[in-house]
């Protein structure tokens, strides 16, 4: 993982206490997702300079469309943003998680098994 990914991962792991479980480098449909909360269908991609070039940007658009068809919301954050504004990045992630549909609950209030 890159330094910004390590920084963000340390914060995402803390969200477990709030009921949000993220996985890192999770394989899905031929892609590796930097960070994903499958329960809320939220993907967080931490992008470096290579994502600014035209070919990579086109690839990212296709990948984001595939994920959107599967019901995922993709948040892309730049490496410098993680370093300079981690609280803002976390705010955006928490907002996306809150806006996402919660998984169905059993009658006793427990989440169903995957």
N, CA, C and O atoms as a printed pandas DataFrame, in Angstrom:
     atom_number atom_name residue_name chain_id  residue_number  x_coord  y_coord  z_coord
0              1         N          UNK        A               1    0.846   -1.181    0.000
1              2        CA          UNK        A               1    0.000    0.000    0.000
2              3         C          UNK        A               1    0.894    1.247    0.000
3              4         O          UNK        A               1    1.999    1.255    0.543
4              5         N          UNK        A               2    0.371    2.282   -0.624
5              6        CA          UNK        A               2    1.071    3.563   -0.612
6              7         C          UNK        A               2    0.888    4.223    0.763
7              8         O          UNK        A               2    0.032    3.811    1.547
8              9         N          UNK        A               3    1.687    5.234    1.042
9             10        CA          UNK        A               3    1.565    5.934    2.323
10            11         C          UNK        A               3    0.153    6.485    2.547
11            12         O          UNK        A               3   -0.402    6.298    3.630
12            13         N          UNK        A               4   -0.450    7.164    1.550
13            14        CA          UNK        A               4   -1.827    7.638    1.762
14            15         C          UNK        A               4   -2.822    6.496    2.010
15            16         O          UNK        A               4   -3.767    6.655    2.783
16            17         N          UNK        A               5   -2.615    5.362    1.364
17            18        CA          UNK        A               5   -3.502    4.224    1.601
18            19         C          UNK        A               5   -3.352    3.700    3.027
19            20         O          UNK        A               5   -4.340    3.330    3.661
20            21         N          UNK        A               6   -2.129    3.668    3.529
21            22        CA          UNK        A               6   -1.894    3.225    4.910
22            23         C          UNK        A               6   -2.586    4.179    5.885
23            24         O          UNK        A               6   -3.233    3.745    6.837
24            25         N          UNK        A               7   -2.445    5.468    5.639
25            26        CA          UNK        A               7   -3.077    6.477    6.497
26            27         C          UNK        A               7   -4.594    6.294    6.503
27            28         O          UNK        A               7   -5.222    6.261    7.561
28            29         N          UNK        A               8   -5.173    6.176    5.307
29            30        CA          UNK        A               8   -6.627    6.033    5.218
30            31         C          UNK        A               8   -7.093    4.712    5.813
31            32         O          UNK        A               8   -8.121    4.673    6.489
32            33         N          UNK        A               9   -6.367    3.640    5.578
33            34        CA          UNK        A               9   -6.741    2.335    6.100
34            35         C          UNK        A               9   -6.799    2.362    7.631
35            36         O          UNK        A               9   -7.687    1.755    8.230
36            37         N          UNK        A              10   -5.861    3.060    8.257
37            38        CA          UNK        A              10   -5.875    3.121    9.718
38            39         C          UNK        A              10   -7.155    3.789   10.220
39            40         O          UNK        A              10   -7.681    3.408   11.266
40            41         N          UNK        A              11   -7.651    4.761    9.501
41            42        CA          UNK        A              11   -8.898    5.443    9.893
42            43         C          UNK        A              11  -10.136    4.600    9.552
43            44         O          UNK        A              11  -11.091    4.554   10.327
44            45         N          UNK        A              12  -10.115    3.938    8.393
45            46        CA          UNK        A              12  -11.266    3.119    8.002
46            47         C          UNK        A              12  -11.479    1.965    8.972
47            48         O          UNK        A              12  -12.619    1.599    9.254
48            49         N          UNK        A              13  -10.398    1.392    9.483
49            50        CA          UNK        A              13  -10.530    0.294   10.447
50            51         C          UNK        A              13  -11.246    0.758   11.709
51            52         O          UNK        A              13  -11.937   -0.030   12.355
52            53         N          UNK        A              14  -11.086    2.026   12.062
53            54        CA          UNK        A              14  -11.742    2.565   13.261
54            55         C          UNK        A              14  -13.258    2.657   13.104
55            56         O          UNK        A              14  -13.982    2.747   14.096
56            57         N          UNK        A              15  -13.740    2.635   11.855
57            58        CA          UNK        A              15  -15.183    2.730   11.619
58            59         C          UNK        A              15  -15.925    1.455   12.006
59            60         O          UNK        A              15  -17.155    1.448   12.041
60            61         N          UNK        A              16  -15.201    0.385   12.294
61            62        CA          UNK        A              16  -15.859   -0.860   12.722
62            63         C          UNK        A              16  -16.671   -0.639   13.982
63            64         O          UNK        A              16  -17.704   -1.279   14.177
64            65         N          UNK        A              17  -16.213    0.260   14.839
65            66        CA          UNK        A              17  -16.962    0.526   16.075
66            67         C          UNK        A              17  -18.314    1.170   15.775
67            68         O          UNK        A              17  -19.222    1.137   16.605
68            69         N          UNK        A              18  -18.441    1.756   14.583
69            70        CA          UNK        A              18  -19.704    2.366   14.165
70            71         C          UNK        A              18  -20.514    1.428   13.264
71            72         O          UNK        A              18  -21.564    1.810   12.746
72            73         N          UNK        A              19  -20.022    0.206   13.083
73            74        CA          UNK        A              19  -20.746   -0.790   12.309
74            75         C          UNK        A              19  -20.394   -0.860   10.837
75            76         O          UNK        A              19  -21.070   -1.553   10.077
76            77         N          UNK        A              20  -19.344   -0.152   10.414
77            78        CA          UNK        A              20  -18.927   -0.174    9.007
78            79         C          UNK        A              20  -17.650   -0.991    8.877
79            80         O          UNK        A              20  -16.614   -0.635    9.438
80            81         N          UNK        A              21  -17.732   -2.087    8.132
81            82        CA          UNK        A              21  -16.580   -2.968    7.968
82            83         C          UNK        A              21  -16.023   -2.798    6.561
83            84         O          UNK        A              21  -16.693   -3.096    5.572
84            85         N          UNK        A              22  -14.790   -2.316    6.489
85            86        CA          UNK        A              22  -14.112   -2.168    5.208
86            87         C          UNK        A              22  -13.122   -3.298    5.005
87            88         O          UNK        A              22  -12.531   -3.811    5.956
88            89         N          UNK        A              23  -12.954   -3.673    3.751
89            90        CA          UNK        A              23  -11.898   -4.601    3.341
90            91         C          UNK        A              23  -10.967   -3.843    2.422
91            92         O          UNK        A              23  -11.396   -2.926    1.721
92            93         N          UNK        A              24   -9.697   -4.213    2.416
93            94        CA          UNK        A              24   -8.740   -3.560    1.522
94            95         C          UNK        A              24   -8.268   -4.538    0.463
95            96         O          UNK        A              24   -8.162   -5.742    0.698
96            97         N          UNK        A              25   -7.990   -3.992   -0.701
97            98        CA          UNK        A              25   -7.518   -4.776   -1.845
98            99         C          UNK        A              25   -8.415   -5.992   -2.093
99           100         O          UNK        A              25   -7.932   -7.108   -2.284
100          101         N          UNK        A              26   -9.699   -5.759   -2.086
101          102        CA          UNK        A              26  -10.680   -6.831   -2.279
102          103         C          UNK        A              26  -10.892   -7.079   -3.767
103          104         O          UNK        A              26  -11.166   -6.137   -4.511
104          105         N          UNK        A              27  -10.772   -8.322   -4.214
105          106        CA          UNK        A              27  -11.037   -8.623   -5.624
106          107         C          UNK        A              27  -12.532   -8.579   -5.904
107          108         O          UNK        A              27  -13.345   -9.043   -5.105
108          109         N          UNK        A              28  -12.879   -8.007   -7.061
109          110        CA          UNK        A              28  -14.279   -7.945   -7.471
110          111         C          UNK        A              28  -14.347   -7.750   -8.975
111          112         O          UNK        A              28  -13.837   -6.756   -9.493
112          113         N          UNK        A              29  -14.972   -8.687   -9.687
113          114        CA          UNK        A              29  -15.191   -8.608  -11.135
114          115         C          UNK        A              29  -13.908   -8.284  -11.919
115          116         O          UNK        A              29  -13.936   -7.501  -12.868
116          117         N          UNK        A              30  -12.804   -8.883  -11.519
117          118        CA          UNK        A              30  -11.548   -8.688  -12.234
118          119         C          UNK        A              30  -10.770   -7.454  -11.814
119          120         O          UNK        A              30   -9.720   -7.162  -12.388
120          121         N          UNK        A              31  -11.256   -6.737  -10.838
121          122        CA          UNK        A              31  -10.576   -5.547  -10.319
122          123         C          UNK        A              31  -10.193   -5.778   -8.864
123          124         O          UNK        A              31  -10.767   -6.625   -8.181
124          125         N          UNK        A              32   -9.219   -5.015   -8.409
125          126        CA          UNK        A              32   -8.910   -4.964   -6.979
126          127         C          UNK        A              32   -9.351   -3.603   -6.471
127          128         O          UNK        A              32   -8.888   -2.569   -6.950
128          129         N          UNK        A              33  -10.243   -3.614   -5.502
129          130        CA          UNK        A              33  -10.788   -2.385   -4.943
130          131         C          UNK        A              33   -9.898   -1.962   -3.775
131          132         O          UNK        A              33   -9.629   -2.758   -2.876
132          133         N          UNK        A              34   -9.442   -0.707   -3.789
133          134        CA          UNK        A              34   -8.567   -0.257   -2.701
134          135         C          UNK        A              34   -9.220   -0.527   -1.354
135          136         O          UNK        A              34   -8.649   -1.214   -0.507
136          137         N          UNK        A              35  -10.417    0.016   -1.157
137          138        CA          UNK        A              35  -11.171   -0.187    0.086
138          139         C          UNK        A              35  -12.650   -0.310   -0.269
139          140         O          UNK        A              35  -13.166    0.440   -1.099
140          141         N          UNK        A              36  -13.322   -1.263    0.367
141          142        CA          UNK        A              36  -14.737   -1.452    0.060
142          143         C          UNK        A              36  -15.504   -1.855    1.307
143          144         O          UNK        A              36  -15.046   -2.677    2.100
144          145         N          UNK        A              37  -16.672   -1.265    1.464
145          146        CA          UNK        A              37  -17.636   -1.677    2.475
146          147         C          UNK        A              37  -18.744   -2.380    1.683
147          148         O          UNK        A              37  -19.614   -1.726    1.107
148          149         N          UNK        A              38  -18.706   -3.705    1.659
149          150        CA          UNK        A              38  -19.673   -4.454    0.866
150          151         C          UNK        A              38  -21.095   -4.273    1.388
151          152         O          UNK        A              38  -22.044   -4.250    0.605
152          153         N          UNK        A              39  -21.246   -4.143    2.698
153          154        CA          UNK        A              39  -22.581   -4.010    3.275
154          155         C          UNK        A              39  -23.288   -2.750    2.784
155          156         O          UNK        A              39  -24.506   -2.751    2.605
156          157         N          UNK        A              40  -22.533   -1.679    2.565
157          158        CA          UNK        A              40  -23.108   -0.416    2.106
158          159         C          UNK        A              40  -22.800   -0.131    0.645
159          160         O          UNK        A              40  -23.221    0.895    0.112
160          161         N          UNK        A              41  -22.063   -1.035   -0.013
161          162        CA          UNK        A              41  -21.737   -0.901   -1.447
162          163         C          UNK        A              41  -20.996    0.407   -1.731
163          164         O          UNK        A              41  -21.304    1.107   -2.695
164          165         N          UNK        A              42  -20.020    0.726   -0.887
165          166        CA          UNK        A              42  -19.213    1.926   -1.053
166          167         C          UNK        A              42  -17.761    1.513   -1.286
167          168         O          UNK        A              42  -17.185    0.752   -0.508
168          169         N          UNK        A              43  -17.180    2.028   -2.371
169          170        CA          UNK        A              43  -15.787    1.779   -2.726
170          171         C          UNK        A              43  -15.029    3.085   -2.597
171          172         O          UNK        A              43  -15.503    4.135   -3.032
172          173         N          UNK        A              44  -13.836    3.017   -1.992
173          174        CA          UNK        A              44  -12.961    4.181   -1.895
174          175         C          UNK        A              44  -11.674    3.845   -2.629
175          176         O          UNK        A              44  -10.971    2.899   -2.274
176          177         N          UNK        A              45  -11.376    4.626   -3.651
177          178        CA          UNK        A              45  -10.148    4.465   -4.427
178          179         C          UNK        A              45   -9.227    5.633   -4.129
179          180         O          UNK        A              45   -9.636    6.790   -4.221
180          181         N          UNK        A              46   -7.992    5.339   -3.774
181          182        CA          UNK        A              46   -6.988    6.365   -3.506
182          183         C          UNK        A              46   -6.094    6.429   -4.738
183          184         O          UNK        A              46   -5.359    5.488   -5.038
184          185         N          UNK        A              47   -6.167    7.551   -5.443
185          186        CA          UNK        A              47   -5.498    7.682   -6.733
186          187         C          UNK        A              47   -4.234    8.528   -6.637
187          188         O          UNK        A              47   -4.174    9.532   -5.926
188          189         N          UNK        A              48   -3.235    8.084   -7.378
189          190        CA          UNK        A              48   -1.989    8.828   -7.495
190          191         C          UNK        A              48   -1.924    9.530   -8.834
191          192         O          UNK        A              48   -2.924    9.634   -9.544
192          193         N          UNK        A              49   -0.743   10.010   -9.170
193          194        CA          UNK        A              49   -0.537   10.816  -10.374
194          195         C          UNK        A              49   -0.888   10.069  -11.660
195          196         O          UNK        A              49   -1.339   10.687  -12.625
196          197         N          UNK        A              50   -0.690    8.755  -11.689
197          198        CA          UNK        A              50   -0.958    8.018  -12.926
198          199         C          UNK        A              50   -2.429    8.061  -13.321
199          200         O          UNK        A              50   -2.759    7.872  -14.492
200          201         N          UNK        A              51   -3.308    8.305  -12.368
201          202        CA          UNK        A              51   -4.736    8.348  -12.686
202          203         C          UNK        A              51   -5.126    9.632  -13.414
203          204         O          UNK        A              51   -6.261    9.774  -13.869
204          205         N          UNK        A              52   -4.192   10.554  -13.520
205          206        CA          UNK        A              52   -4.460   11.791  -14.236
206          207         C          UNK        A              52   -4.216   11.698  -15.725
207          208         O          UNK        A              52   -4.652   12.567  -16.480
208          209         N          UNK        A              53   -3.511   10.636  -16.168
209          210        CA          UNK        A              53   -3.270   10.551  -17.613
210          211         C          UNK        A              53   -4.500   10.002  -18.328
211          212         O          UNK        A              53   -5.335    9.323  -17.731
212          213         N          UNK        A              54   -4.590   10.306  -19.590
213          214        CA          UNK        A              54   -5.802   10.042  -20.370
214          215         C          UNK        A              54   -6.187    8.565  -20.423
215          216         O          UNK        A              54   -7.360    8.223  -20.275
216          217         N          UNK        A              55   -5.210    7.694  -20.632
217          218        CA          UNK        A              55   -5.510    6.260  -20.742
218          219         C          UNK        A              55   -6.020    5.712  -19.408
219          220         O          UNK        A              55   -6.990    4.953  -19.376
220          221         N          UNK        A              56   -5.379    6.090  -18.329
221          222        CA          UNK        A              56   -5.807    5.608  -17.019
222          223         C          UNK        A              56   -7.170    6.169  -16.650
223          224         O          UNK        A              56   -7.994    5.467  -16.064
224          225         N          UNK        A              57   -7.415    7.432  -16.988
225          226        CA          UNK        A              57   -8.711    8.044  -16.710
226          227         C          UNK        A              57   -9.824    7.305  -17.453
227          228         O          UNK        A              57  -10.906    7.096  -16.904
228          229         N          UNK        A              58   -9.563    6.913  -18.689
229          230        CA          UNK        A              58  -10.555    6.158  -19.469
230          231         C          UNK        A              58  -10.815    4.798  -18.827
231          232         O          UNK        A              58  -11.958    4.351  -18.737
232          233         N          UNK        A              59   -9.745    4.148  -18.382
233          234        CA          UNK        A              59   -9.884    2.856  -17.705
234          235         C          UNK        A              59  -10.703    3.012  -16.418
235          236         O          UNK        A              59  -11.560    2.181  -16.118
236          237         N          UNK        A              60  -10.431    4.082  -15.662
237          238        CA          UNK        A              60  -11.166    4.328  -14.425
238          239         C          UNK        A              60  -12.652    4.549  -14.692
239          240         O          UNK        A              60  -13.491    4.107  -13.908
240          241         N          UNK        A              61  -12.985    5.225  -15.786
241          242        CA          UNK        A              61  -14.396    5.443  -16.130
242          243         C          UNK        A              61  -15.112    4.122  -16.394
243          244         O          UNK        A              61  -16.244    3.922  -15.952
244          245         N          UNK        A              62  -14.449    3.231  -17.111
245          246        CA          UNK        A              62  -15.043    1.923  -17.395
246          247         C          UNK        A              62  -15.222    1.140  -16.097
247          248         O          UNK        A              62  -16.281    0.562  -15.851
248          249         N          UNK        A              63  -14.196    1.127  -15.287
249          250        CA          UNK        A              63  -14.238    0.417  -14.008
250          251         C          UNK        A              63  -15.355    0.963  -13.114
251          252         O          UNK        A              63  -16.103    0.198  -12.506
252          253         N          UNK        A              64  -15.459    2.293  -13.042
253          254        CA          UNK        A              64  -16.512    2.908  -12.222
254          255         C          UNK        A              64  -17.897    2.554  -12.749
255          256         O          UNK        A              64  -18.826    2.360  -11.964
256          257         N          UNK        A              65  -18.044    2.469  -14.063
257          258        CA          UNK        A              65  -19.334    2.100  -14.649
258          259         C          UNK        A              65  -19.691    0.654  -14.305
259          260         O          UNK        A              65  -20.846    0.358  -13.999
260          261         N          UNK        A              66  -18.709   -0.245  -14.353
261          262        CA          UNK        A              66  -18.944   -1.640  -13.974
262          263         C          UNK        A              66  -19.408   -1.711  -12.522
263          264         O          UNK        A              66  -20.375   -2.403  -12.202
264          265         N          UNK        A              67  -18.716   -0.997  -11.656
265          266        CA          UNK        A              67  -19.079   -1.005  -10.236
266          267         C          UNK        A              67  -20.455   -0.379  -10.008
267          268         O          UNK        A              67  -21.226   -0.862   -9.179
268          269         N          UNK        A              68  -20.762    0.683  -10.733
269          270        CA          UNK        A              68  -22.075    1.326  -10.595
270          271         C          UNK        A              68  -23.189    0.366  -11.002
271          272         O          UNK        A              68  -24.231    0.318  -10.350
272          273         N          UNK        A              69  -22.978   -0.398  -12.076
273          274        CA          UNK        A              69  -23.979   -1.382  -12.495
274          275         C          UNK        A              69  -24.215   -2.437  -11.427
275          276         O          UNK        A              69  -25.296   -3.020  -11.343
276          277         N          UNK        A              70  -23.196   -2.678  -10.610
277          278        CA          UNK        A              70  -23.309   -3.654   -9.524
278          279         C          UNK        A              70  -23.844   -3.017   -8.238
279          280         O          UNK        A              70  -23.937   -3.672   -7.200
280          281         N          UNK        A              71  -24.195   -1.729   -8.324
281          282        CA          UNK        A              71  -24.791   -1.061   -7.178
282          283         C          UNK        A              71  -23.820   -0.372   -6.234
283          284         O          UNK        A              71  -24.197    0.006   -5.124
284          285         N          UNK        A              72  -22.571   -0.204   -6.664
285          286        CA          UNK        A              72  -21.572    0.439   -5.816
286          287         C          UNK        A              72  -21.481    1.930   -6.103
287          288         O          UNK        A              72  -21.665    2.378   -7.234
288          289         N          UNK        A              73  -21.196    2.676   -5.058
289          290        CA          UNK        A              73  -20.843    4.092   -5.206
290          291         C          UNK        A              73  -19.327    4.163   -5.047
291          292         O          UNK        A              73  -18.772    3.650   -4.075
292          293         N          UNK        A              74  -18.667    4.799   -6.004
293          294        CA          UNK        A              74  -17.210    4.893   -5.978
294          295         C          UNK        A              74  -16.803    6.308   -5.597
295          296         O          UNK        A              74  -17.223    7.283   -6.219
296          297         N          UNK        A              75  -15.980    6.397   -4.567
297          298        CA          UNK        A              75  -15.390    7.669   -4.166
298          299         C          UNK        A              75  -13.915    7.624   -4.537
299          300         O          UNK        A              75  -13.193    6.712   -4.135
300          301         N          UNK        A              76  -13.478    8.599   -5.296
301          302        CA          UNK        A              76  -12.063    8.689   -5.668
302          303         C          UNK        A              76  -11.445    9.866   -4.940
303          304         O          UNK        A              76  -11.941   10.990   -5.012
304          305         N          UNK        A              77  -10.361    9.595   -4.244
305          306        CA          UNK        A              77   -9.639   10.647   -3.545
306          307         C          UNK        A              77   -8.187   10.618   -4.005
307          308         O          UNK        A              77   -7.629    9.555   -4.277
308          309         N          UNK        A              78   -7.598   11.776   -4.085
309          310        CA          UNK        A              78   -6.206   11.897   -4.520
310          311         C          UNK        A              78   -5.278   11.738   -3.326
311          312         O          UNK        A              78   -5.619   12.125   -2.208
312          313         N          UNK        A              79   -4.103   11.167   -3.568
313          314        CA          UNK        A              79   -3.105   10.997   -2.512
314          315         C          UNK        A              79   -2.879   12.269   -1.701
315          316         O          UNK        A              79   -2.921   12.217   -0.471
316          317         N          UNK        A              80   -2.638   13.427   -2.359
317          318        CA          UNK        A              80   -2.394   14.641   -1.569
318          319         C          UNK        A              80   -3.583   15.033   -0.685
319          320         O          UNK        A              80   -3.395   15.619    0.382
320          321         N          UNK        A              81   -4.797   14.715   -1.121
321          322        CA          UNK        A              81   -5.979   15.047   -0.333
322          323         C          UNK        A              81   -5.992   14.254    0.978
323          324         O          UNK        A              81   -6.372   14.781    2.023
324          325         N          UNK        A              82   -5.579   12.990    0.916
325          326        CA          UNK        A              82   -5.508   12.170    2.127
326          327         C          UNK        A              82   -4.489   12.775    3.090
327          328         O          UNK        A              82   -4.726   12.839    4.296
328          329         N          UNK        A              83   -3.363   13.213    2.552
329          330        CA          UNK        A              83   -2.306   13.784    3.400
330          331         C          UNK        A              83   -2.702   15.132    4.004
331          332         O          UNK        A              83   -2.416   15.399    5.172
332          333         N          UNK        A              84   -3.359   15.980    3.212
333          334        CA          UNK        A              84   -3.642   17.353    3.644
334          335         C          UNK        A              84   -4.986   17.527    4.333
335          336         O          UNK        A              84   -5.148   18.415    5.169
336          337         N          UNK        A              85   -5.956   16.676    3.982
337          338        CA          UNK        A              85   -7.323   16.899    4.462
338          339         C          UNK        A              85   -7.995   15.574    4.822
339          340         O          UNK        A              85   -9.070   15.258    4.312
340          341         N          UNK        A              86   -7.367   14.817    5.689
341          342        CA          UNK        A              86   -7.902   13.512    6.056
342          343         C          UNK        A              86   -9.284   13.630    6.683
343          344         O          UNK        A              86  -10.146   12.787    6.437
344          345         N          UNK        A              87   -9.506   14.654    7.481
345          346        CA          UNK        A              87  -10.825   14.802    8.106
346          347         C          UNK        A              87  -11.905   15.050    7.044
347          348         O          UNK        A              87  -13.020   14.546    7.173
348          349         N          UNK        A              88  -11.587   15.813    6.006
349          350        CA          UNK        A              88  -12.536   16.039    4.924
350          351         C          UNK        A              88  -12.816   14.775    4.131
351          352         O          UNK        A              88  -13.955   14.516    3.742
352          353         N          UNK        A              89  -11.771   13.987    3.893
353          354        CA          UNK        A              89  -11.932   12.708    3.197
354          355         C          UNK        A              89  -12.831   11.788    4.017
355          356         O          UNK        A              89  -13.743   11.162    3.477
356          357         N          UNK        A              90  -12.574   11.709    5.312
357          358        CA          UNK        A              90  -13.393   10.848    6.171
358          359         C          UNK        A              90  -14.834   11.329    6.230
359          360         O          UNK        A              90  -15.760   10.518    6.265
360          361         N          UNK        A              91  -15.029   12.634    6.242
361          362        CA          UNK        A              91  -16.385   13.182    6.227
362          363         C          UNK        A              91  -17.128   12.716    4.973
363          364         O          UNK        A              91  -18.287   12.307    5.052
364          365         N          UNK        A              92  -16.460   12.779    3.817
365          366        CA          UNK        A              92  -17.084   12.344    2.559
366          367         C          UNK        A              92  -17.423   10.858    2.592
367          368         O          UNK        A              92  -18.478   10.446    2.109
368          369         N          UNK        A              93  -16.541   10.068    3.154
369          370        CA          UNK        A              93  -16.775    8.625    3.241
370          371         C          UNK        A              93  -17.954    8.337    4.168
371          372         O          UNK        A              93  -18.837    7.550    3.829
372          373         N          UNK        A              94  -17.966    8.974    5.333
373          374        CA          UNK        A              94  -19.076    8.757    6.272
374          375         C          UNK        A              94  -20.407    9.199    5.678
375          376         O          UNK        A              94  -21.435    8.557    5.893
376          377         N          UNK        A              95  -20.382   10.272    4.947
377          378        CA          UNK        A              95  -21.605   10.744    4.296
378          379         C          UNK        A              95  -22.106    9.719    3.274
379          380         O          UNK        A              95  -23.301    9.428    3.213
380          381         N          UNK        A              96  -21.181    9.174    2.470
381          382        CA          UNK        A              96  -21.567    8.149    1.488
382          383         C          UNK        A              96  -22.118    6.914    2.186
383          384         O          UNK        A              96  -23.094    6.324    1.722
384          385         N          UNK        A              97  -21.507    6.519    3.290
385          386        CA          UNK        A              97  -21.990    5.357    4.038
386          387         C          UNK        A              97  -23.387    5.614    4.600
387          388         O          UNK        A              97  -24.248    4.735    4.566
388          389         N          UNK        A              98  -23.603    6.811    5.110
389          390        CA          UNK        A              98  -24.913    7.152    5.668
390          391         C          UNK        A              98  -25.990    7.219    4.590
391          392         O          UNK        A              98  -27.145    6.876    4.840
392          393         N          UNK        A              99  -25.611    7.662    3.391
393          394        CA          UNK        A              99  -26.577    7.779    2.296
394          395         C          UNK        A              99  -26.891    6.439    1.653
395          396         O          UNK        A              99  -27.925    6.286    1.003
396          397         N          UNK        A             100  -26.009    5.475    1.830
397          398        CA          UNK        A             100  -26.204    4.152    1.229
398          399         C          UNK        A             100  -27.292    3.401    1.984
399          400         O          UNK        A             100  -27.526    3.633    3.170
400          401         N          UNK        A             101  -27.938    2.510    1.279
401          402        CA          UNK        A             101  -28.960    1.689    1.912
402          403         C          UNK        A             101  -28.321    0.759    2.920
403          404         O          UNK        A             101  -27.326    0.096    2.628
404          405         N          UNK        A             102  -28.891    0.715    4.095
405          406        CA          UNK        A             102  -28.423   -0.209    5.120
406          407         C          UNK        A             102  -28.867   -1.612    4.744
407          408         O          UNK        A             102  -29.901   -1.780    4.097
408          409         N          UNK        A             103  -28.098   -2.625    5.140
409          410        CA          UNK        A             103  -28.516   -3.998    4.855
410          411         C          UNK        A             103  -29.776   -4.334    5.635
411          412         O          UNK        A             103  -30.026   -3.755    6.693
412          413         N          UNK        A             104  -30.568   -5.261    5.123
413          414        CA          UNK        A             104  -31.791   -5.644    5.836
414          415         C          UNK        A             104  -31.445   -6.241    7.195
415          416         O          UNK        A             104  -30.411   -6.887    7.359
416          417         N          UNK        A             105  -32.307   -6.019    8.146
417          418        CA          UNK        A             105  -32.097   -6.532    9.504
418          419         C          UNK        A             105  -33.091   -7.652    9.788
419          420         O          UNK        A             105  -34.213   -7.664    9.280
420          421         N          UNK        A             106  -32.644   -8.590   10.614
421          422        CA          UNK        A             106  -33.547   -9.662   11.029
422          423         C          UNK        A             106  -34.512   -9.087   12.057
423          424         O          UNK        A             106  -34.297   -7.977   12.546
424          425         N          UNK        A             107  -35.561   -9.811   12.393
425          426        CA          UNK        A             107  -36.538   -9.313   13.369
426          427         C          UNK        A             107  -35.923   -8.957   14.721
427          428         O          UNK        A             107  -36.451   -8.098   15.426
428          429         N          UNK        A             108  -34.826   -9.595   15.091
429          430        CA          UNK        A             108  -34.196   -9.292   16.380
430          431         C          UNK        A             108  -33.200   -8.153   16.260
431          432         O          UNK        A             108  -32.527   -7.833   17.240
432          433         N          UNK        A             109  -33.082   -7.526   15.089
433          434        CA          UNK        A             109  -32.181   -6.405   14.912
434          435         C          UNK        A             109  -30.772   -6.799   14.549
435          436         O          UNK        A             109  -29.879   -5.952   14.569
436          437         N          UNK        A             110  -30.536   -8.057   14.217
437          438        CA          UNK        A             110  -29.201   -8.506   13.841
438          439         C          UNK        A             110  -29.077   -8.490   12.331
439          440         O          UNK        A             110  -30.055   -8.709   11.616
440          441         N          UNK        A             111  -27.868   -8.231   11.850
441          442        CA          UNK        A             111  -27.642   -8.276   10.405
442          443         C          UNK        A             111  -27.642   -9.724    9.952
443          444         O          UNK        A             111  -27.160  -10.598   10.672
444          445         N          UNK        A             112  -28.179   -9.992    8.764
445          446        CA          UNK        A             112  -28.176  -11.356    8.251
446          447         C          UNK        A             112  -26.767  -11.797    7.882
447          448         O          UNK        A             112  -25.903  -10.959    7.625
448          449         N          UNK        A             113  -26.532  -13.074    7.853
449          450        CA          UNK        A             113  -25.226  -13.602    7.438
450          451         C          UNK        A             113  -25.036  -13.399    5.955
451          452         O          UNK        A             113  -25.998  -13.487    5.192
452          453         N          UNK        A             114  -23.779  -13.120    5.518
453          454        CA          UNK        A             114  -23.549  -12.929    4.071
454          455         C          UNK        A             114  -23.677  -14.187    3.278
455          456         O          UNK        A             114  -23.509  -14.167    2.059
